[in-house]
């Protein structure tokens, strides 16, 4: 086991953070979490020789806000384990994009994984994941990562994906507020993109900044934040059939 590891994560609805924590539990005695979605804090420099970077997948890409924050890091030859966490459909170019970014910042990517978590928009898809079976697999992967670290080998990691990456997801809609909204401002405070604000006692969402991460929906204490019903119905119809599929995690060393 390592003494300490840094976990850099963006986790609007919690699934990405949970998968990263499971892996880190198998890698190190102590974990320093750094929330890439916290707009109030600067991205802290790694304190350990190995980091875990865990980001969600949106439309086959990593979120631009996560990329911007990770680009503030200096790897200086430190080791990195990368995780692309997705809601069963597909991760496409996201893991490759994440690895390219980390290597661009000077990290040596020694291991990667594409892990499944509960879908943020259609929660019936991947419900309950990561579950016990996932945890067992991820911890077994951690053991292999530790062996690679112990062997002090920097053999390159090959992951699926294409360059140039697919276009970023473009959905010009945002979550909306129902009449039960109490204007508490929680949605604005948790939005990693800074897309939500309170103006003249109304909740306003900038469609150009919103990435449909669903952080505001998950955090609303009154359950007043929802997707526009036509979009929710469309997503339910498109992704609903995936609820019967258990997508397997993929590991790369």
KEKEPA-121838 format. One record per residue: residue number from 1; residue in one letter; x, y, z of N, C-alpha, C in turn. Coordinates in nm, 3 decimals. Layout:
N
> k, r, n.east, n.north, n.up, ca.east, ca.north, ca.up, c.east, c.north, c.up
> NUM, A, X, Y, Z, X, Y, Z, X, Y, Z
...
//
This chain:
253
> k, r, n.east, n.north, n.up, ca.east, ca.north, ca.up, c.east, c.north, c.up
> 1, X, 0.083, -0.120, 0.000, 0.000, 0.000, 0.000, 0.087, 0.125, 0.000
> 2, X, 0.040, 0.227, -0.070, 0.105, 0.356, -0.065, 0.068, 0.426, 0.065
> 3, X, 0.153, 0.517, 0.109, 0.120, 0.594, 0.230, 0.007, 0.692, 0.204
> 4, X, 0.012, 0.759, 0.087, -0.085, 0.863, 0.057, -0.105, 0.874, -0.093
> 5, X, -0.225, 0.916, -0.132, -0.255, 0.936, -0.273, -0.349, 1.057, -0.286
> 6, X, -0.338, 1.127, -0.398, -0.427, 1.240, -0.427, -0.537, 1.193, -0.521
> 7, X, -0.662, 1.223, -0.486, -0.776, 1.189, -0.571, -0.836, 1.318, -0.626
> 8, X, -0.820, 1.341, -0.756, -0.881, 1.454, -0.824, -1.008, 1.403, -0.893
> 9, X, -1.121, 1.463, -0.861, -1.246, 1.411, -0.915, -1.345, 1.523, -0.946
> 10, X, -1.429, 1.496, -1.045, -1.549, 1.576, -1.071, -1.665, 1.480, -1.061
> 11, X, -1.758, 1.508, -0.971, -1.864, 1.411, -0.944, -1.995, 1.482, -0.914
> 12, X, -2.064, 1.532, -1.017, -2.186, 1.610, -0.995, -2.294, 1.537, -0.917
> 13, X, -2.308, 1.406, -0.936, -2.414, 1.332, -0.866, -2.360, 1.222, -0.775
> 14, X, -2.229, 1.216, -0.757, -2.171, 1.127, -0.656, -2.109, 0.998, -0.705
> 15, X, -2.148, 0.949, -0.822, -2.099, 0.819, -0.869, -1.951, 0.816, -0.898
> 16, X, -1.900, 0.922, -0.959, -1.758, 0.925, -0.993, -1.673, 0.929, -0.867
> 17, X, -1.713, 1.008, -0.770, -1.640, 1.015, -0.644, -1.636, 0.879, -0.576
> 18, X, -1.748, 0.808, -0.575, -1.751, 0.678, -0.509, -1.656, 0.580, -0.574
> 19, X, -1.653, 0.577, -0.707, -1.562, 0.483, -0.774, -1.417, 0.520, -0.745
> 20, X, -1.386, 0.649, -0.747, -1.251, 0.691, -0.716, -1.210, 0.656, -0.574
> 21, X, -1.302, 0.672, -0.480, -1.273, 0.639, -0.340, -1.248, 0.490, -0.322
> 22, X, -1.323, 0.408, -0.393, -1.302, 0.264, -0.383, -1.161, 0.228, -0.429
> 23, X, -1.122, 0.281, -0.544, -0.988, 0.252, -0.595, -0.881, 0.301, -0.498
> 24, X, -0.897, 0.423, -0.449, -0.796, 0.479, -0.360, -0.786, 0.400, -0.230
> 25, X, -0.898, 0.344, -0.184, -0.896, 0.262, -0.064, -0.806, 0.141, -0.081
> 26, X, -0.799, 0.090, -0.204, -0.713, -0.024, -0.232, -0.570, 0.012, -0.264
> 27, X, -0.544, 0.144, -0.279, -0.410, 0.187, -0.318, -0.329, 0.249, -0.205
> 28, X, -0.394, 0.317, -0.111, -0.319, 0.397, -0.015, -0.385, 0.398, 0.123
> 29, X, -0.303, 0.423, 0.223, -0.352, 0.433, 0.360, -0.431, 0.562, 0.380
> 30, X, -0.388, 0.670, 0.314, -0.455, 0.800, 0.330, -0.483, 0.858, 0.192
> 31, X, -0.597, 0.925, 0.180, -0.640, 0.983, 0.053, -0.666, 1.132, 0.073
> 32, X, -0.611, 1.214, -0.016, -0.642, 1.357, -0.014, -0.735, 1.387, -0.130
> 33, X, -0.864, 1.409, -0.104, -0.958, 1.436, -0.213, -0.952, 1.581, -0.258
> 34, X, -0.956, 1.602, -0.388, -0.961, 1.737, -0.445, -1.078, 1.742, -0.541
> 35, X, -1.180, 1.821, -0.506, -1.304, 1.830, -0.585, -1.284, 1.931, -0.698
> 36, X, -1.278, 1.882, -0.820, -1.260, 1.970, -0.936, -1.382, 2.057, -0.963
> 37, X, -1.493, 2.024, -0.900, -1.615, 2.101, -0.918, -1.632, 2.213, -0.818
> 38, X, -1.539, 2.226, -0.724, -1.549, 2.330, -0.621, -1.492, 2.460, -0.677
> 39, X, -1.580, 2.552, -0.714, -1.536, 2.676, -0.776, -1.474, 2.774, -0.677
> 40, X, -1.489, 2.746, -0.548, -1.437, 2.836, -0.445, -1.290, 2.809, -0.413
> 41, X, -1.238, 2.697, -0.458, -1.101, 2.660, -0.422, -1.015, 2.643, -0.547
> 42, X, -0.890, 2.681, -0.536, -0.794, 2.655, -0.643, -0.759, 2.506, -0.643
> 43, X, -0.719, 2.455, -0.758, -0.680, 2.315, -0.767, -0.543, 2.299, -0.702
> 44, X, -0.539, 2.217, -0.598, -0.417, 2.204, -0.519, -0.315, 2.113, -0.589
> 45, X, -0.189, 2.147, -0.571, -0.079, 2.070, -0.628, -0.073, 1.932, -0.564
> 46, X, -0.043, 1.826, -0.640, -0.033, 1.692, -0.580, 0.071, 1.687, -0.468
> 47, X, 0.035, 1.620, -0.360, 0.127, 1.604, -0.249, 0.198, 1.470, -0.253
> 48, X, 0.142, 1.374, -0.325, 0.199, 1.240, -0.330, 0.259, 1.214, -0.467
> 49, X, 0.330, 1.103, -0.478, 0.394, 1.068, -0.605, 0.301, 1.005, -0.705
> 50, X, 0.179, 0.969, -0.660, 0.080, 0.906, -0.748, -0.054, 0.974, -0.728
> 51, X, -0.125, 0.999, -0.837, -0.257, 1.059, -0.828, -0.359, 0.972, -0.902
> 52, X, -0.483, 0.985, -0.862, -0.596, 0.927, -0.935, -0.678, 1.042, -0.989
> 53, X, -0.708, 1.040, -1.118, -0.794, 1.139, -1.182, -0.922, 1.069, -1.227
> 54, X, -1.034, 1.108, -1.169, -1.162, 1.042, -1.198, -1.262, 1.146, -1.248
> 55, X, -1.312, 1.126, -1.369, -1.406, 1.223, -1.426, -1.524, 1.149, -1.489
> 56, X, -1.641, 1.212, -1.493, -1.756, 1.151, -1.560, -1.747, 1.169, -1.710
> 57, X, -1.824, 1.090, -1.781, -1.829, 1.097, -1.927, -1.961, 1.162, -1.967
> 58, X, -1.953, 1.267, -2.048, -2.071, 1.332, -2.102, -2.063, 1.327, -2.254
> 59, X, -2.152, 1.248, -2.314, -2.154, 1.239, -2.460, -2.024, 1.189, -2.518
> 60, X, -1.958, 1.096, -2.449, -1.835, 1.038, -2.500, -1.711, 1.122, -2.481
> 61, X, -1.720, 1.234, -2.406, -1.607, 1.322, -2.381, -1.597, 1.351, -2.231
> 62, X, -1.483, 1.405, -2.190, -1.473, 1.450, -2.051, -1.526, 1.592, -2.044
> 63, X, -1.585, 1.631, -1.932, -1.642, 1.766, -1.922, -1.535, 1.874, -1.934
> 64, X, -1.568, 1.980, -2.005, -1.472, 2.088, -2.026, -1.427, 2.148, -1.894
> 65, X, -1.515, 2.156, -1.795, -1.477, 2.215, -1.667, -1.372, 2.130, -1.598
> 66, X, -1.381, 1.998, -1.610, -1.280, 1.911, -1.552, -1.148, 1.927, -1.625
> 67, X, -1.154, 1.937, -1.757, -1.031, 1.954, -1.835, -0.961, 2.084, -1.797
> 68, X, -1.037, 2.192, -1.782, -0.977, 2.321, -1.746, -0.908, 2.314, -1.610
> 69, X, -0.970, 2.247, -1.516, -0.913, 2.239, -1.382, -0.790, 2.149, -1.379
> 70, X, -0.796, 2.037, -1.450, -0.681, 1.946, -1.452, -0.561, 2.010, -1.522
> 71, X, -0.588, 2.099, -1.616, -0.477, 2.165, -1.686, -0.401, 2.263, -1.596
> 72, X, -0.450, 2.285, -1.477, -0.379, 2.369, -1.382, -0.272, 2.292, -1.306
> 73, X, -0.269, 2.160, -1.324, -0.174, 2.077, -1.252, -0.042, 2.066, -1.328
> 74, X, 0.065, 2.042, -1.252, 0.195, 2.011, -1.309, 0.234, 1.872, -1.261
> 75, X, 0.243, 1.778, -1.356, 0.271, 1.640, -1.319, 0.414, 1.616, -1.277
> 76, X, 0.507, 1.678, -1.346, 0.649, 1.666, -1.313, 0.694, 1.521, -1.296
> 77, X, 0.644, 1.434, -1.384, 0.685, 1.294, -1.381, 0.613, 1.207, -1.280
> 78, X, 0.514, 1.262, -1.207, 0.438, 1.181, -1.112, 0.353, 1.078, -1.186
> 79, X, 0.318, 0.970, -1.117, 0.237, 0.864, -1.177, 0.088, 0.901, -1.165
> 80, X, 0.009, 0.854, -1.262, -0.135, 0.881, -1.260, -0.213, 0.757, -1.300
> 81, X, -0.323, 0.736, -1.231, -0.423, 0.635, -1.268, -0.548, 0.712, -1.307
> 82, X, -0.602, 0.683, -1.425, -0.716, 0.760, -1.476, -0.842, 0.675, -1.480
> 83, X, -0.954, 0.739, -1.446, -1.084, 0.672, -1.445, -1.184, 0.755, -1.524
> 84, X, -1.247, 0.694, -1.623, -1.360, 0.755, -1.692, -1.485, 0.681, -1.645
> 85, X, -1.575, 0.753, -1.583, -1.693, 0.692, -1.520, -1.817, 0.730, -1.601
> 86, X, -1.891, 0.628, -1.645, -2.002, 0.655, -1.736, -2.125, 0.574, -1.698
> 87, X, -2.240, 0.619, -1.748, -2.368, 0.561, -1.709, -2.419, 0.452, -1.800
> 88, X, -2.333, 0.357, -1.837, -2.369, 0.235, -1.911, -2.367, 0.251, -2.063
> 89, X, -2.406, 0.369, -2.116, -2.419, 0.378, -2.261, -2.285, 0.353, -2.331
> 90, X, -2.188, 0.442, -2.318, -2.057, 0.427, -2.382, -1.965, 0.536, -2.329
> 91, X, -1.834, 0.509, -2.333, -1.740, 0.614, -2.291, -1.660, 0.668, -2.409
> 92, X, -1.667, 0.606, -2.522, -1.613, 0.655, -2.649, -1.471, 0.712, -2.637
> 93, X, -1.453, 0.843, -2.654, -1.318, 0.901, -2.657, -1.274, 0.957, -2.521
> 94, X, -1.358, 0.944, -2.418, -1.333, 1.013, -2.292, -1.205, 0.967, -2.223
> 95, X, -1.179, 0.838, -2.218, -1.062, 0.789, -2.147, -0.935, 0.827, -2.222
> 96, X, -0.937, 0.818, -2.351, -0.823, 0.861, -2.431, -0.796, 1.010, -2.411
> 97, X, -0.903, 1.089, -2.413, -0.889, 1.233, -2.393, -0.829, 1.264, -2.255
> 98, X, -0.876, 1.194, -2.153, -0.825, 1.215, -2.019, -0.676, 1.178, -2.010
> 99, X, -0.639, 1.066, -2.071, -0.498, 1.026, -2.068, -0.410, 1.125, -2.143
> 100, X, -0.458, 1.171, -2.257, -0.381, 1.270, -2.333, -0.358, 1.395, -2.249
> 101, X, -0.463, 1.439, -2.179, -0.453, 1.560, -2.098, -0.353, 1.542, -1.984
> 102, X, -0.361, 1.428, -1.914, -0.271, 1.406, -1.802, -0.126, 1.397, -1.847
> 103, X, -0.105, 1.332, -1.961, 0.031, 1.323, -2.012, 0.082, 1.460, -2.059
> 104, X, -0.008, 1.539, -2.116, 0.027, 1.676, -2.156, 0.074, 1.758, -2.036
> 105, X, 0.015, 1.730, -1.918, 0.052, 1.803, -1.797, 0.173, 1.743, -1.726
> 106, X, 0.235, 1.642, -1.786, 0.358, 1.588, -1.731, 0.344, 1.465, -1.645
> 107, X, 0.225, 1.407, -1.634, 0.205, 1.284, -1.558, 0.239, 1.162, -1.645
> 108, X, 0.278, 1.054, -1.580, 0.297, 0.926, -1.648, 0.177, 0.838, -1.615
> 109, X, 0.090, 0.816, -1.712, -0.030, 0.735, -1.689, 0.011, 0.588, -1.689
> 110, X, -0.006, 0.523, -1.574, 0.038, 0.384, -1.562, -0.078, 0.285, -1.565
> 111, X, -0.201, 0.333, -1.547, -0.318, 0.245, -1.549, -0.443, 0.329, -1.570
> 112, X, -0.544, 0.266, -1.630, -0.670, 0.335, -1.659, -0.786, 0.238, -1.644
> 113, X, -0.904, 0.295, -1.626, -1.024, 0.212, -1.620, -1.144, 0.291, -1.668
> 114, X, -1.237, 0.221, -1.732, -1.367, 0.276, -1.767, -1.468, 0.205, -1.678
> 115, X, -1.528, 0.280, -1.586, -1.612, 0.223, -1.481, -1.755, 0.273, -1.493
> 116, X, -1.848, 0.186, -1.458, -1.990, 0.218, -1.471, -2.046, 0.266, -1.337
> 117, X, -2.123, 0.375, -1.344, -2.197, 0.425, -1.228, -2.341, 0.452, -1.271
> 118, X, -2.426, 0.477, -1.176, -2.566, 0.506, -1.206, -2.577, 0.629, -1.296
> 119, X, -2.661, 0.619, -1.399, -2.676, 0.729, -1.493, -2.739, 0.849, -1.424
> 120, X, -2.687, 0.968, -1.452, -2.734, 1.086, -1.381, -2.869, 1.138, -1.431
> 121, X, -2.902, 1.114, -1.557, -3.028, 1.164, -1.613, -3.138, 1.058, -1.608
> 122, X, -3.101, 0.932, -1.633, -3.197, 0.821, -1.628, -3.147, 0.724, -1.521
> 123, X, -3.181, 0.747, -1.393, -3.122, 0.671, -1.284, -3.155, 0.522, -1.283
> 124, X, -3.256, 0.480, -1.360, -3.285, 0.338, -1.369, -3.171, 0.263, -1.440
> 125, X, -3.095, 0.336, -1.518, -2.981, 0.278, -1.591, -2.860, 0.275, -1.498
> 126, X, -2.810, 0.155, -1.474, -2.696, 0.141, -1.384, -2.730, 0.166, -1.239
> 127, X, -2.856, 0.149, -1.203, -2.898, 0.181, -1.066, -2.815, 0.104, -0.964
> 128, X, -2.771, 0.177, -0.862, -2.696, 0.115, -0.753, -2.548, 0.096, -0.779
> 129, X, -2.505, 0.127, -0.898, -2.362, 0.110, -0.926, -2.284, 0.238, -0.895
> 130, X, -2.161, 0.220, -0.844, -2.087, 0.096, -0.823, -2.144, 0.015, -0.706
> 131, X, -2.158, -0.115, -0.727, -2.214, -0.204, -0.624, -2.103, -0.294, -0.569
> 132, X, -2.143, -0.394, -0.492, -2.045, -0.482, -0.429, -1.956, -0.554, -0.528
> 133, X, -2.016, -0.599, -0.637, -1.937, -0.667, -0.740, -1.835, -0.572, -0.801
> 134, X, -1.879, -0.449, -0.826, -1.786, -0.349, -0.880, -1.671, -0.324, -0.782
> 135, X, -1.703, -0.312, -0.654, -1.599, -0.284, -0.555, -1.495, -0.395, -0.551
> 136, X, -1.540, -0.519, -0.557, -1.446, -0.632, -0.558, -1.352, -0.623, -0.678
> 137, X, -1.409, -0.593, -0.795, -1.328, -0.581, -0.916, -1.228, -0.465, -0.906
> 138, X, -1.277, -0.351, -0.859, -1.192, -0.233, -0.853, -1.077, -0.254, -0.756
> 139, X, -1.103, -0.320, -0.643, -0.997, -0.347, -0.546, -0.895, -0.445, -0.603
> 140, X, -0.942, -0.541, -0.683, -0.849, -0.634, -0.749, -0.761, -0.559, -0.849
> 141, X, -0.821, -0.461, -0.918, -0.746, -0.376, -1.010, -0.642, -0.296, -0.933
> 142, X, -0.679, -0.247, -0.815, -0.585, -0.170, -0.732, -0.462, -0.254, -0.698
> 143, X, -0.483, -0.382, -0.670, -0.369, -0.469, -0.639, -0.274, -0.478, -0.758
> 144, X, -0.330, -0.486, -0.878, -0.245, -0.493, -0.997, -0.170, -0.362, -1.019
> 145, X, -0.238, -0.251, -0.990, -0.172, -0.121, -1.002, -0.055, -0.112, -0.905
> 146, X, -0.075, -0.160, -0.781, 0.032, -0.157, -0.682, 0.151, -0.242, -0.726
> 147, X, 0.122, -0.354, -0.787, 0.230, -0.440, -0.837, 0.309, -0.369, -0.946
> 148, X, 0.238, -0.298, -1.033, 0.306, -0.224, -1.139, 0.390, -0.111, -1.080
> 149, X, 0.337, -0.044, -0.980, 0.413, 0.061, -0.913, 0.537, 0.003, -0.845
> 150, X, 0.521, -0.115, -0.784, 0.633, -0.178, -0.716, 0.742, -0.221, -0.811
> 151, X, 0.701, -0.257, -0.933, 0.799, -0.298, -1.034, 0.868, -0.178, -1.097
> 152, X, 0.816, -0.058, -1.066, 0.872, 0.067, -1.116, 0.886, 0.066, -1.268
> 153, X, 0.778, 0.023, -1.333, 0.776, 0.022, -1.479, 0.683, 0.130, -1.531
> 154, X, 0.724, 0.193, -1.639, 0.642, 0.298, -1.700, 0.588, 0.254, -1.835
> 155, X, 0.558, 0.126, -1.848, 0.506, 0.076, -1.975, 0.379, 0.152, -2.010
> 156, X, 0.366, 0.194, -2.135, 0.252, 0.278, -2.173, 0.119, 0.204, -2.164
> 157, X, 0.013, 0.281, -2.144, -0.123, 0.225, -2.135, -0.196, 0.260, -2.264
> 158, X, -0.254, 0.159, -2.326, -0.331, 0.180, -2.449, -0.479, 0.167, -2.416
> 159, X, -0.557, 0.270, -2.452, -0.701, 0.268, -2.424, -0.778, 0.296, -2.553
> 160, X, -0.904, 0.256, -2.560, -0.985, 0.283, -2.680, -1.012, 0.432, -2.698
> 161, X, -1.043, 0.469, -2.819, -1.078, 0.608, -2.850, -1.017, 0.651, -2.980
> 162, X, -1.063, 0.764, -3.031, -1.016, 0.817, -3.158, -0.968, 0.960, -3.143
> 163, X, -0.871, 0.994, -3.225, -0.826, 1.132, -3.241, -0.849, 1.170, -3.387
> 164, X, -0.906, 1.283, -3.417, -0.961, 1.381, -3.322, -1.081, 1.324, -3.247
> 165, X, -1.105, 1.376, -3.128, -1.216, 1.329, -3.047, -1.348, 1.369, -3.112
> 166, X, -1.453, 1.298, -3.075, -1.585, 1.331, -3.126, -1.626, 1.471, -3.079
> 167, X, -1.715, 1.539, -3.149, -1.760, 1.672, -3.104, -1.823, 1.665, -2.965
> 168, X, -1.809, 1.773, -2.891, -1.870, 1.779, -2.759, -2.022, 1.779, -2.770
> 169, X, -2.086, 1.724, -2.669, -2.232, 1.719, -2.665, -2.290, 1.860, -2.665
> 170, X, -2.389, 1.883, -2.748, -2.452, 2.015, -2.757, -2.602, 1.998, -2.740
> 171, X, -2.651, 2.027, -2.619, -2.795, 2.018, -2.591, -2.838, 2.152, -2.533
> 172, X, -2.900, 2.237, -2.614, -2.933, 2.375, -2.571, -3.056, 2.382, -2.480
> 173, X, -3.057, 2.295, -2.379, -3.164, 2.298, -2.279, -3.099, 2.290, -2.142
> 174, X, -3.173, 2.328, -2.040, -3.120, 2.324, -1.903, -3.228, 2.270, -1.810
> 175, X, -3.189, 2.226, -1.690, -3.290, 2.195, -1.589, -3.374, 2.319, -1.558
> 176, X, -3.494, 2.295, -1.513, -3.587, 2.404, -1.480, -3.635, 2.387, -1.337
> 177, X, -3.698, 2.492, -1.283, -3.751, 2.488, -1.147, -3.903, 2.473, -1.149
> 178, X, -3.952, 2.388, -1.061, -4.096, 2.376, -1.040, -4.141, 2.480, -0.937
> 179, X, -4.273, 2.500, -0.926, -4.324, 2.601, -0.831, -4.280, 2.577, -0.686
> 180, X, -4.243, 2.455, -0.652, -4.202, 2.426, -0.514, -4.064, 2.480, -0.480
> 181, X, -3.994, 2.538, -0.577, -3.862, 2.597, -0.553, -3.871, 2.707, -0.448
> 182, X, -3.781, 2.704, -0.349, -3.783, 2.804, -0.241, -3.671, 2.907, -0.256
> 183, X, -3.602, 2.905, -0.369, -3.495, 3.001, -0.399, -3.385, 2.999, -0.292
> 184, X, -3.348, 2.879, -0.249, -3.247, 2.868, -0.143, -3.106, 2.890, -0.196
> 185, X, -3.086, 2.873, -0.326, -2.956, 2.896, -0.385, -2.864, 2.776, -0.385
> 186, X, -2.912, 2.662, -0.337, -2.827, 2.542, -0.334, -2.785, 2.503, -0.475
> 187, X, -2.874, 2.514, -0.569, -2.843, 2.475, -0.707, -2.729, 2.559, -0.763
> 188, X, -2.730, 2.687, -0.730, -2.625, 2.775, -0.778, -2.491, 2.743, -0.713
> 189, X, -2.494, 2.709, -0.586, -2.369, 2.686, -0.513, -2.299, 2.558, -0.557
> 190, X, -2.375, 2.457, -0.603, -2.312, 2.329, -0.639, -2.279, 2.318, -0.786
> 191, X, -2.326, 2.410, -0.869, -2.303, 2.398, -1.013, -2.154, 2.414, -1.043
> 192, X, -2.088, 2.310, -1.095, -1.944, 2.320, -1.121, -1.909, 2.415, -1.234
> 193, X, -2.006, 2.443, -1.321, -1.980, 2.532, -1.434, -2.018, 2.677, -1.405
> 194, X, -2.077, 2.703, -1.289, -2.122, 2.839, -1.259, -2.234, 2.885, -1.350
> 195, X, -2.316, 2.790, -1.395, -2.421, 2.822, -1.492, -2.550, 2.869, -1.426
> 196, X, -2.565, 2.849, -1.295, -2.690, 2.879, -1.226, -2.670, 2.998, -1.134
> 197, X, -2.767, 3.090, -1.135, -2.760, 3.207, -1.048, -2.900, 3.247, -1.005
> 198, X, -2.906, 3.323, -0.896, -3.033, 3.380, -0.849, -3.036, 3.527, -0.887
> 199, X, -3.135, 3.563, -0.966, -3.147, 3.701, -1.012, -3.291, 3.747, -0.992
> 200, X, -3.308, 3.853, -0.916, -3.442, 3.907, -0.889, -3.536, 3.799, -0.838
> 201, X, -3.485, 3.721, -0.742, -3.564, 3.615, -0.678, -3.607, 3.507, -0.775
> 202, X, -3.531, 3.489, -0.882, -3.559, 3.383, -0.978, -3.431, 3.305, -1.004
> 203, X, -3.445, 3.177, -1.031, -3.330, 3.094, -1.065, -3.308, 3.101, -1.216
> 204, X, -3.191, 3.145, -1.255, -3.158, 3.160, -1.397, -3.044, 3.066, -1.432
> 205, X, -3.058, 2.995, -1.543, -2.955, 2.901, -1.588, -2.907, 2.939, -1.727
> 206, X, -2.777, 2.957, -1.741, -2.717, 2.994, -1.869, -2.702, 2.870, -1.956
> 207, X, -2.776, 2.859, -2.066, -2.768, 2.738, -2.150, -2.633, 2.718, -2.215
> 208, X, -2.554, 2.826, -2.231, -2.423, 2.812, -2.292, -2.322, 2.749, -2.196
> 209, X, -2.345, 2.767, -2.067, -2.253, 2.713, -1.966, -2.300, 2.579, -1.910
> 210, X, -2.431, 2.558, -1.904, -2.486, 2.435, -1.847, -2.441, 2.314, -1.927
> 211, X, -2.393, 2.211, -1.858, -2.349, 2.089, -1.926, -2.438, 1.970, -1.891
> 212, X, -2.554, 1.996, -1.833, -2.650, 1.892, -1.795, -2.586, 1.786, -1.707
> 213, X, -2.502, 1.830, -1.613, -2.437, 1.735, -1.524, -2.531, 1.684, -1.416
> 214, X, -2.642, 1.755, -1.393, -2.746, 1.719, -1.298, -2.708, 1.741, -1.151
> 215, X, -2.599, 1.813, -1.127, -2.561, 1.844, -0.989, -2.671, 1.922, -0.919
> 216, X, -2.730, 2.018, -0.989, -2.834, 2.101, -0.928, -2.959, 2.020, -0.896
> 217, X, -2.991, 1.926, -0.983, -3.108, 1.841, -0.961, -3.086, 1.752, -0.839
> 218, X, -2.967, 1.692, -0.830, -2.937, 1.602, -0.720, -2.931, 1.675, -0.586
> 219, X, -2.890, 1.802, -0.588, -2.869, 1.875, -0.463, -2.994, 1.947, -0.412
> 220, X, -3.095, 1.964, -0.495, -3.211, 2.043, -0.455, -3.283, 1.981, -0.335
> 221, X, -3.292, 2.051, -0.222, -3.356, 1.994, -0.103, -3.507, 1.978, -0.117
> 222, X, -3.566, 2.050, -0.211, -3.711, 2.042, -0.230, -3.750, 1.955, -0.349
> 223, X, -3.651, 1.896, -0.415, -3.675, 1.817, -0.536, -3.751, 1.899, -0.640
> 224, X, -3.719, 2.028, -0.645, -3.790, 2.120, -0.734, -3.719, 2.139, -0.867
> 225, X, -3.601, 2.085, -0.879, -3.520, 2.104, -1.000, -3.533, 1.979, -1.086
> 226, X, -3.577, 1.996, -1.210, -3.600, 1.882, -1.299, -3.556, 1.918, -1.441
> 227, X, -3.542, 1.816, -1.525, -3.527, 1.841, -1.667, -3.662, 1.877, -1.726
> 228, X, -3.665, 1.956, -1.832, -3.794, 1.979, -1.899, -3.857, 1.844, -1.934
> 229, X, -3.984, 1.823, -1.901, -4.047, 1.692, -1.923, -4.028, 1.633, -2.063
> 230, X, -4.037, 1.712, -2.171, -4.016, 1.651, -2.303, -3.876, 1.592, -2.319
> 231, X, -3.774, 1.659, -2.265, -3.638, 1.607, -2.273, -3.623, 1.483, -2.186
> 232, X, -3.681, 1.486, -2.064, -3.671, 1.370, -1.977, -3.736, 1.249, -2.043
> 233, X, -3.851, 1.271, -2.106, -3.920, 1.160, -2.174, -3.834, 1.107, -2.289
> 234, X, -3.772, 1.197, -2.362, -3.686, 1.157, -2.473, -3.567, 1.074, -2.423
> 235, X, -3.505, 1.117, -2.314, -3.391, 1.044, -2.259, -3.435, 0.910, -2.202
> 236, X, -3.551, 0.907, -2.139, -3.602, 0.781, -2.085, -3.623, 0.679, -2.197
> 237, X, -3.680, 0.724, -2.308, -3.705, 0.634, -2.421, -3.575, 0.587, -2.486
> 238, X, -3.479, 0.679, -2.495, -3.352, 0.647, -2.562, -3.265, 0.555, -2.478
> 239, X, -3.255, 0.585, -2.348, -3.162, 0.512, -2.264, -3.228, 0.405, -2.177
> 240, X, -3.360, 0.413, -2.162, -3.431, 0.318, -2.077, -3.398, 0.172, -2.103
> 241, X, -3.390, 0.128, -2.231, -3.359, -0.013, -2.257, -3.226, -0.059, -2.197
> 242, X, -3.135, 0.034, -2.169, -3.006, -0.003, -2.112, -3.018, -0.048, -1.967
> 243, X, -3.134, -0.022, -1.905, -3.153, -0.062, -1.765, -3.148, -0.213, -1.748
> 244, X, -3.171, -0.286, -1.857, -3.168, -0.433, -1.851, -3.028, -0.488, -1.879
> 245, X, -2.932, -0.401, -1.904, -2.796, -0.443, -1.939, -2.702, -0.410, -1.824
> 246, X, -2.619, -0.508, -1.789, -2.512, -0.480, -1.693, -2.382, -0.466, -1.772
> 247, X, -2.342, -0.342, -1.796, -2.219, -0.318, -1.869, -2.099, -0.348, -1.779
> 248, X, -2.003, -0.420, -1.833, -1.886, -0.457, -1.754, -1.783, -0.343, -1.752
> 249, X, -1.715, -0.331, -1.641, -1.605, -0.236, -1.631, -1.488, -0.284, -1.716
> 250, X, -1.405, -0.192, -1.758, -1.288, -0.225, -1.838, -1.163, -0.167, -1.771
> 251, X, -1.056, -0.247, -1.771, -0.933, -0.209, -1.703, -0.815, -0.219, -1.798
> 252, X, -0.724, -0.124, -1.783, -0.609, -0.116, -1.874, -0.482, -0.091, -1.793
> 253, X, -0.383, -0.177, -1.815, -0.255, -0.166, -1.744, -0.140, -0.168, -1.844
//
